[in-house]
Amino acid sequence: KMAEIYKNLGYDSLCITNHFTPAKALAMGKNAFIDGFMKDFNTVFENGKKLGLNVIFGVELRFCENENDYLVFGVGEGDLEVMFGYLERGIAEFYRDFSREDNLILQAHPFRDGMSRAPIGSIDGVEAFNVHPGHNSRVSVTAKYAAEHDYLVSCGTDFHHPGHEGQIALRTTEEVKNSYDLARIIKSRDYLFSTGNCLILPYANS
């Protein structure tokens, strides 16, 4: 259904970043959790292919150390087993060992209630424009924080319930074919965000 919703909204691509949380992953066990994670993604991917919507792989990763969430792009199915091994080790070790030229690690909604800012040097940037209508992600504060630290920024609808879809989009001049393209484009800083009929310049304060 998600693929149909976004195709009807006029999107060319949709990035799925399902939650990869330690409570669920460790309770289920590595193989069962990863199988379920990929089954959910592949369902949307296959439906998107039928409709002409490109569905892109991503992960929203959390560690045992706190309630922070991290968006990881430039990844594939084979990386999930590696991520599982870092759930009890934390973001600093994960970033040190996993960060590569072709991937991207961003802290999701870092100023939402219950979040703490990731240590400097352990992320590439932040999800500055999270527009989930049920949470106060303090978008303006996050955008200012990103500018102060010269962080890369992303946006996200954080779509969990019908009626929340299509709240924001990343617009770029080139086709985004996969997770690695998305990581590369965000690193290039050559894109805009749009919400409603308004364009947002992600780096206007830089």
C-alpha contacts under 8 A as a table, 3 or more apart, distances in Angstrom:
res1	aa1	res2	aa2	distance
1	K	4	E	5.17
1	K	5	I	6.23
1	K	44	V	7.90
2	M	5	I	5.09
2	M	6	Y	6.35
2	M	44	V	6.94
3	A	6	Y	5.40
3	A	7	K	6.06
3	A	14	L	7.84
3	A	44	V	5.99
3	A	45	F	7.84
3	A	47	N	6.21
3	A	48	G	5.14
3	A	51	L	7.66
3	A	53	L	6.93
3	A	55	V	7.93
4	E	7	K	5.14
4	E	8	N	6.13
4	E	47	N	7.73
4	E	48	G	7.29
4	E	51	L	7.17
5	I	8	N	5.31
5	I	9	L	6.40
5	I	165	E	7.74
6	Y	9	L	4.94
6	Y	10	G	6.55
6	Y	11	Y	5.68
6	Y	14	L	7.31
6	Y	53	L	7.98
6	Y	165	E	7.61
6	Y	166	G	7.04
7	K	10	G	5.29
7	K	11	Y	5.47
7	K	12	D	7.14
7	K	48	G	7.95
7	K	51	L	7.13
7	K	52	G	7.66
7	K	53	L	6.02
8	N	11	Y	7.52
9	L	166	G	7.08
11	Y	14	L	7.11
11	Y	53	L	7.34
12	D	52	G	7.90
12	D	53	L	5.60
12	D	54	N	6.28
13	S	53	L	5.65
13	S	54	N	4.48
13	S	55	V	5.67
13	S	56	I	7.05
13	S	176	V	7.01
13	S	177	K	7.93
14	L	53	L	7.33
14	L	54	N	6.30
14	L	55	V	4.90
14	L	56	I	5.95
15	C	55	V	5.80
15	C	56	I	4.41
15	C	57	F	5.94
15	C	58	G	6.41
15	C	179	S	7.93
16	I	41	F	7.06
16	I	55	V	7.10
16	I	56	I	6.13
16	I	57	F	5.66
16	I	58	G	5.63
16	I	59	V	7.38
17	T	57	F	6.84
17	T	58	G	4.52
17	T	59	V	4.29
17	T	60	E	5.21
17	T	71	L	7.19
18	N	37	F	7.55
18	N	58	G	7.35
18	N	59	V	5.65
18	N	60	E	5.73
19	H	59	V	6.58
19	H	60	E	4.83
19	H	61	L	6.17
19	H	62	R	7.77
20	F	24	K	7.85
20	F	25	A	6.93
20	F	59	V	6.71
20	F	60	E	5.78
20	F	61	L	4.76
20	F	62	R	6.24
21	T	24	K	5.77
21	T	25	A	5.97
21	T	61	L	6.17
21	T	62	R	5.05
21	T	63	F	6.85
22	P	25	A	4.95
22	P	26	L	5.49
22	P	27	A	7.90
22	P	62	R	6.59
22	P	63	F	6.09
22	P	64	C	6.08
22	P	87	L	5.95
22	P	88	E	7.86
23	A	26	L	5.73
23	A	27	A	6.13
23	A	64	C	7.97
24	K	27	A	5.20
24	K	28	M	6.09
24	K	33	F	7.73
25	A	28	M	5.30
25	A	29	G	5.88
25	A	30	K	6.49
25	A	33	F	5.52
25	A	84	F	7.64
26	L	29	G	5.14
26	L	30	K	6.93
28	M	32	A	6.00
28	M	33	F	5.70
29	G	32	A	5.73
29	G	33	F	5.99
30	K	33	F	5.36
30	K	34	I	6.08
30	K	81	E	7.20
30	K	84	F	6.77
31	N	34	I	5.31
31	N	35	D	6.02
32	A	35	D	5.19
32	A	36	G	6.23
33	F	36	G	5.21
33	F	37	F	6.09
34	I	37	F	4.91
34	I	38	M	6.10
34	I	80	L	6.79
34	I	81	E	7.53
35	D	38	M	5.32
35	D	39	K	6.07
36	G	39	K	4.99
36	G	40	D	6.27
37	F	40	D	5.46
37	F	41	F	6.49
38	M	41	F	5.04
38	M	42	N	5.90
38	M	77	E	7.29
39	K	42	N	5.20
39	K	43	T	6.14
40	D	43	T	5.34
40	D	44	V	6.80
41	F	44	V	5.44
41	F	45	F	6.11
41	F	57	F	7.39
42	N	45	F	4.72
42	N	46	E	5.92
43	T	46	E	5.45
43	T	47	N	6.32
44	V	47	N	5.17
44	V	48	G	5.95
44	V	55	V	7.10
45	F	48	G	5.05
45	F	49	K	6.21
45	F	54	N	7.39
45	F	55	V	5.16
45	F	56	I	7.65
46	E	49	K	5.06
46	E	50	K	6.49
47	N	50	K	5.25
47	N	51	L	6.45
48	G	51	L	5.08
48	G	52	G	5.93
48	G	53	L	4.54
48	G	54	N	6.05
48	G	55	V	6.13
49	K	52	G	5.18
49	K	53	L	5.80
49	K	54	N	6.50
49	K	55	V	7.72
50	K	53	L	7.68
54	N	177	K	6.86
55	V	178	N	7.78
56	I	177	K	7.36
56	I	178	N	5.27
56	I	179	S	5.58
57	F	73	F	7.46
57	F	75	V	7.11
57	F	76	G	6.77
57	F	178	N	7.03
57	F	179	S	5.53
58	G	71	L	7.21
58	G	72	V	5.85
58	G	73	F	5.17
58	G	74	G	7.47
58	G	75	V	6.59
58	G	76	G	7.76
58	G	179	S	6.54
59	V	70	Y	7.89
59	V	71	L	5.72
59	V	72	V	5.20
59	V	73	F	6.95
60	E	69	D	6.14
60	E	70	Y	5.33
60	E	71	L	4.56
60	E	72	V	6.38
60	E	108	A	7.98
61	L	69	D	5.54
61	L	70	Y	4.99
61	L	71	L	6.30
61	L	72	V	7.24
62	R	66	N	7.82
62	R	67	E	6.80
62	R	68	N	6.05
62	R	69	D	4.83
62	R	70	Y	6.32
62	R	87	L	7.11
63	F	66	N	6.48
63	F	67	E	7.42
63	F	68	N	7.45
63	F	69	D	7.85
63	F	86	Y	7.47
63	F	87	L	4.65
63	F	88	E	6.14
63	F	89	R	7.26
63	F	90	G	5.42
63	F	91	I	7.02
64	C	67	E	7.68
64	C	87	L	5.95
64	C	88	E	5.27
64	C	89	R	7.57
64	C	90	G	6.92
65	E	88	E	7.13
65	E	89	R	7.74
65	E	90	G	6.08
66	N	115	M	7.98
67	E	114	G	6.79
67	E	115	M	6.24
68	N	107	Q	7.47
68	N	108	A	7.51
68	N	110	P	7.38
68	N	114	G	7.88
68	N	115	M	5.41
68	N	116	S	6.69
69	D	107	Q	6.08
69	D	108	A	5.39
69	D	109	H	7.78
70	Y	105	I	6.59
70	Y	106	L	5.47
70	Y	107	Q	4.37
70	Y	108	A	5.21
71	L	104	L	7.94
71	L	105	I	5.78
71	L	106	L	5.09
71	L	107	Q	6.12
71	L	108	A	6.04
72	V	75	V	7.02
72	V	103	N	7.30
72	V	104	L	5.70
72	V	105	I	4.75
72	V	106	L	6.55
73	F	103	N	5.62
73	F	104	L	5.17
73	F	105	I	6.72
73	F	179	S	5.52
73	F	180	Y	6.71
73	F	182	L	6.88
73	F	183	A	5.47
74	G	102	D	5.84
74	G	103	N	4.03
74	G	104	L	6.18
74	G	178	N	7.97
74	G	179	S	4.61
74	G	180	Y	3.94
74	G	181	D	7.31
74	G	182	L	7.01
74	G	183	A	5.32
74	G	184	R	7.96
75	V	78	G	7.96
75	V	79	D	6.24
75	V	103	N	6.59
75	V	179	S	6.13
75	V	180	Y	6.79
76	G	79	D	5.64
76	G	80	L	7.47
76	G	179	S	7.63
77	E	80	L	5.70
78	G	81	E	6.40
78	G	82	V	7.65
79	D	82	V	5.22
79	D	83	M	6.32
80	L	83	M	5.01
80	L	84	F	6.21
81	E	84	F	5.11
81	E	85	G	6.67
82	V	85	G	5.32
82	V	86	Y	6.96
83	M	86	Y	5.28
83	M	87	L	6.67
83	M	94	F	7.89
84	F	87	L	5.55
85	G	88	E	7.43
85	G	89	R	7.95
86	Y	89	R	4.93
86	Y	90	G	6.39
86	Y	93	E	7.71
86	Y	94	F	6.19
87	L	90	G	6.29
89	R	93	E	6.42
89	R	94	F	7.30
90	G	93	E	5.90
90	G	94	F	6.22
91	I	94	F	4.93
91	I	95	Y	5.86
91	I	118	A	7.66
91	I	122	S	6.55
92	A	95	Y	5.34
92	A	96	R	6.14
92	A	119	P	7.42
92	A	122	S	5.16
93	E	96	R	5.08
93	E	97	D	6.19
94	F	97	D	5.38
94	F	98	F	5.58
94	F	99	S	7.67
95	Y	98	F	5.22
95	Y	99	S	5.14
95	Y	105	I	7.52
95	Y	122	S	5.46
95	Y	123	I	6.71
96	R	99	S	6.21
96	R	122	S	7.11
99	S	103	N	6.48
99	S	104	L	6.99
99	S	105	I	7.28
100	R	103	N	5.39
100	R	104	L	7.53
101	E	104	L	7.96
102	D	180	Y	6.21
102	D	183	A	6.72
102	D	184	R	6.67
103	N	180	Y	6.57
103	N	183	A	5.63
103	N	184	R	7.58
104	L	124	D	6.44
104	L	183	A	5.51
104	L	187	K	7.91
105	I	123	I	5.51
105	I	124	D	5.50
105	I	125	G	6.98
106	L	123	I	5.60
106	L	124	D	5.60
106	L	125	G	4.71
106	L	126	V	4.73
106	L	127	E	6.42
106	L	152	L	7.99
106	L	153	V	7.85
107	Q	110	P	6.09
107	Q	118	A	7.16
107	Q	123	I	6.77
107	Q	125	G	6.48
107	Q	126	V	4.64
107	Q	127	E	6.07
108	A	126	V	5.94
108	A	127	E	4.78
108	A	128	A	7.78
108	A	130	N	7.76
109	H	112	R	5.69
109	H	115	M	7.88
109	H	126	V	7.15
109	H	127	E	5.55
109	H	128	A	6.63
109	H	129	F	7.70
109	H	130	N	6.10
109	H	137	S	5.58
109	H	142	T	7.68
110	P	115	M	5.70
110	P	116	S	6.41
110	P	117	R	5.81
110	P	126	V	7.12
110	P	127	E	7.53
110	P	137	S	7.46
110	P	142	T	7.07
111	F	115	M	6.10
111	F	116	S	7.20
111	F	117	R	7.52
111	F	137	S	5.74
111	F	138	R	5.93
111	F	141	V	7.42
111	F	142	T	6.44
112	R	115	M	5.72
112	R	135	H	7.29
112	R	136	N	5.99
112	R	137	S	4.41
112	R	138	R	6.50
113	D	136	N	7.63
113	D	137	S	7.70
118	A	122	S	6.61
118	A	123	I	7.08
119	P	122	S	5.69
119	P	123	I	7.74
120	I	123	I	7.01
121	G	124	D	7.62
123	I	126	V	7.81
124	D	151	Y	6.27
124	D	152	L	6.26
125	G	146	A	7.01
125	G	151	Y	4.34
125	G	152	L	4.34
125	G	153	V	5.65
126	V	142	T	7.74
126	V	146	A	6.76
126	V	151	Y	6.72
126	V	152	L	6.41
126	V	153	V	5.14
126	V	154	S	6.50
127	E	130	N	6.30
127	E	142	T	7.96
127	E	153	V	5.47
127	E	154	S	4.58
127	E	155	C	5.49
127	E	156	G	7.17
128	A	139	V	5.88
128	A	140	S	7.93
128	A	142	T	5.20
128	A	143	A	5.25
128	A	146	A	7.25
128	A	153	V	5.55
128	A	154	S	5.91
128	A	155	C	6.13
129	F	137	S	7.96
129	F	139	V	5.48
129	F	142	T	7.79
129	F	143	A	7.57
129	F	153	V	7.94
129	F	154	S	6.60
129	F	155	C	4.49
129	F	156	G	6.32
130	N	137	S	6.29
130	N	139	V	6.84
130	N	155	C	5.59
130	N	156	G	4.84
130	N	157	T	6.04
130	N	158	D	6.74
131	V	135	H	7.90
131	V	137	S	7.33
131	V	155	C	7.94
131	V	156	G	6.44
131	V	157	T	5.29
131	V	158	D	6.84
131	V	167	Q	6.65
131	V	168	I	7.20
132	H	135	H	5.74
132	H	136	N	7.83
132	H	137	S	7.90
132	H	156	G	7.96
132	H	157	T	5.75
132	H	158	D	5.32
132	H	159	F	6.98
132	H	164	H	7.14
133	P	136	N	7.62
133	P	164	H	7.15
136	N	139	V	7.96
137	S	142	T	7.96
138	R	141	V	5.44
138	R	142	T	6.24
139	V	142	T	5.08
139	V	143	A	6.11
140	S	143	A	5.11
140	S	144	K	6.26
141	V	144	K	5.19
141	V	145	Y	6.16
142	T	145	Y	4.96
142	T	146	A	6.11
143	A	146	A	5.11
143	A	147	A	6.31
143	A	153	V	7.97
144	K	147	A	5.16
144	K	148	E	6.23
144	K	205	N	7.42
145	Y	148	E	5.12
145	Y	149	H	6.39
146	A	149	H	5.30
146	A	150	D	5.77
146	A	151	Y	4.81
146	A	152	L	7.05
146	A	153	V	7.02
147	A	150	D	4.95
147	A	151	Y	6.40
147	A	203	Y	7.25
147	A	205	N	6.05
147	A	206	S	5.21
148	E	151	Y	7.83
148	E	206	S	7.76
150	D	206	S	7.08
152	L	186	I	7.02
152	L	187	K	6.76
152	L	189	R	7.33
153	V	186	I	7.41
153	V	202	P	6.88
154	S	170	L	7.89
154	S	186	I	7.23
155	C	168	I	7.05
155	C	169	A	7.09
155	C	170	L	6.86
155	C	193	F	7.23
156	G	168	I	6.46
156	G	169	A	7.32
157	T	164	H	7.32
157	T	165	E	6.66
157	T	166	G	6.50
157	T	167	Q	5.39
157	T	168	I	5.70
157	T	169	A	7.83
159	F	162	P	7.86
159	F	164	H	5.67
159	F	165	E	5.61
160	H	164	H	7.13
161	H	164	H	5.86
161	H	165	E	7.68
162	P	165	E	6.60
164	H	167	Q	6.60
166	G	169	A	7.09
167	Q	195	T	5.96
167	Q	196	G	7.12
168	I	193	F	6.90
168	I	194	S	5.62
168	I	195	T	4.51
168	I	196	G	7.36
169	A	193	F	5.52
169	A	194	S	5.30
169	A	195	T	6.59
170	L	191	Y	6.82
170	L	192	L	5.85
170	L	193	F	4.55
170	L	194	S	6.54
171	R	191	Y	5.64
171	R	192	L	5.11
171	R	193	F	5.78
171	R	194	S	7.11
172	T	175	E	7.50
172	T	185	I	7.98
172	T	190	D	6.97
172	T	191	Y	4.77
172	T	192	L	6.62
173	T	191	Y	7.48
176	V	179	S	7.98
176	V	181	D	5.53
176	V	182	L	6.05
177	K	181	D	6.21
177	K	182	L	7.87
178	N	181	D	5.35
178	N	182	L	6.52
179	S	182	L	5.12
179	S	183	A	6.36
180	Y	183	A	5.13
180	Y	184	R	6.17
181	D	184	R	5.09
181	D	185	I	6.08
182	L	185	I	5.20
182	L	186	I	6.20
183	A	186	I	5.33
183	A	187	K	6.21
184	R	187	K	5.10
184	R	188	S	6.24
185	I	188	S	4.96
185	I	189	R	6.56
185	I	190	D	6.59
185	I	191	Y	7.49
186	I	189	R	5.28
186	I	190	D	7.13
186	I	191	Y	7.42
189	R	203	Y	7.94
191	Y	202	P	7.84
192	L	199	L	6.86
192	L	200	I	6.02
192	L	201	L	5.62
192	L	202	P	6.31
193	F	199	L	5.85
193	F	200	I	4.95
193	F	201	L	6.68
193	F	202	P	6.85
194	S	197	N	7.04
194	S	198	C	5.61
194	S	199	L	4.42
194	S	200	I	5.75
195	T	198	C	5.41
195	T	199	L	6.56
195	T	200	I	7.71
201	L	204	A	5.35
203	Y	206	S	5.23
